[in-house]
Amino acid sequence: MPRELPQDHFCPWREEAEELKAEVSRIGGEVDALKGQLAALQRHVFGRRAEKLPTVAAELRGDADSTAAQADAAKKKRQERAARKAEEAPAREIRHAVPAEERHCPACGSADMKPLGKGRASVLYEYVPARFEKQVHVQEVLACACGRGVVTAPPPARVVDRGEYGPGFIAHVVTSKCADSMPLHRLAQRVERGGIPMSRSTLTDLFHQAASVLLPLSQHLLQCIASADVVWADETPLRVLDVKKTRLGYLWTFLTQNEAGEWLIGYRFSMGRASRTPKEVLGGTAGALVVDAYTGYNAVTLPKGRVRVGCWAHVRRRFFDALATAPEAREAMNFILELYRVEAQAREAAVVRTTAHRELRQVHSAPVLARLRVWLEAQAPRHPPKSPLGQALSYAMKQWEALTRFVENERLPLDNNRSESALRKVALGRKNFLFVGHEAAGENLAGLYALVATCEANQINPEAYLADVLLRVQTHPNSRIGELLPHEWKRRRADDPPDSPLQLRH
């Protein structure tokens, strides 16, 4: 019989096997991470950017074919929006008379023809090209027969003393850049085609003059947002021109929704991504702050500050990116989908941000969160920390307390998508005009972005709003400056009689 070797004889081999096993696990994690990066890059370059999940609203209605139901709902929504726009569109009635040679009865030949009803009406949409005009304002001057008294008619209102461009023109410049993301050199070409001599530098000066005049409004808007109970926040890079190369600045957005459902959107520009900007805007305020996991917001949430609320959209995004290397990430996405189902039920029942909404979350969302937590803890040991799924699991577990606060407060949202949406126009502008000229230009851009974005969020024409407040803000009492914010301006305009100066202006 072969002689048995002592057990200690195999110890070196066992240690080496354990080391090799650990090395294989490490390499496997790195491979998974590289696969995830490759899949994300391929999707970014060749695939769709959207992180689609199954439709929530269609499932709530119990439709057998959710795709068809989604298409029908989208079509109905487009039709309703088109009908509403058609009613609000400016209209001009054009009368078409029957030619003289045809004004006789085709049956008896009589020329005694009378109008039948109001006529046959049809709708034709036509494009009337916008035009710029040079206005020559002549002020009447009256002299007394005594030869000593002279009276002159008042001059037209101007945004800037002795300025050659009216408030409507300046409002058009601001709206073109902030709402339509049009570079000023391209706008200068369009103005030239309209018959007005124009250069990019002139438009740049007008843009910054508008920001300076409206600075009290943009600052007050941020103060109103900072005093709100629930604030959303996010940031995005924006390059700044320098001598040899551009520097990296950041445009921050802070927004809130008031009790009337109106959105207030503010922006702040800074030359860095540090916590200085959140401290300047939200420092010393109380309430909730809905943000991602970026530590720059810790300065206003720790140790005694705003309550931090996590974003389930960021969690879902990480599990979505992990699908290429770990199909089991779909389970986490299904849990998150159930959370959004509850929110869809609240919208269907019209109980959003009410006590019934909180009860709905406690009854349905809380058990989903409990099951998801068990799943996260079970999956964490099975995946390398650096793999896509391992990183997603770690992100969700570290943010768990912030992610689950919405259950106890009906005013808290599930995600930070509102602030990301507020930065989409900024991202489009960044692609079109590439950079800002200097730090002051970034600050001016942020102030005007805020007013235009708040207008659009509350269905206000930003050109009409800016053309009016560019003149009003200069004489309006500072103690009542809030009356000129977009949502208040819209409310006051709706309450004014038809023959008021505000209505006649537009």
Secondary structure as UniProt FT lines:
FT   HELIX           7..10
FT   HELIX           11..45
FT   HELIX           56..61
FT   HELIX           66..88
FT   HELIX           100..102
FT   TURN            106..108
FT   TURN            117..118
FT   STRAND          141..143
FT   TURN            145..146
FT   STRAND          150..152
FT   TURN            161..162
FT   HELIX           167..178
FT   TURN            179..180
FT   HELIX           184..193
FT   TURN            194..195
FT   HELIX           200..213
FT   HELIX           215..226
FT   STRAND          230..240
FT   STRAND          247..257
FT   TURN            259..260
FT   STRAND          263..270
FT   HELIX           276..282
FT   TURN            283..284
FT   STRAND          288..290
FT   HELIX           295..300
FT   TURN            301..304
FT   STRAND          307..309
FT   HELIX           312..322
FT   TURN            323..325
FT   TURN            327..328
FT   HELIX           329..348
FT   TURN            349..350
FT   TURN            352..353
FT   HELIX           355..360
FT   HELIX           361..365
FT   HELIX           366..379
FT   HELIX           380..382
FT   TURN            385..386
FT   HELIX           388..398
FT   HELIX           400..403
FT   HELIX           405..408
FT   TURN            410..411
FT   HELIX           417..422
FT   HELIX           424..433
FT   STRAND          435..436
FT   HELIX           439..457
FT   TURN            458..459
FT   HELIX           462..472
FT   TURN            473..475
FT   HELIX           478..484
FT   HELIX           486..495
FT   TURN            498..499
FT   HELIX           501..505
//
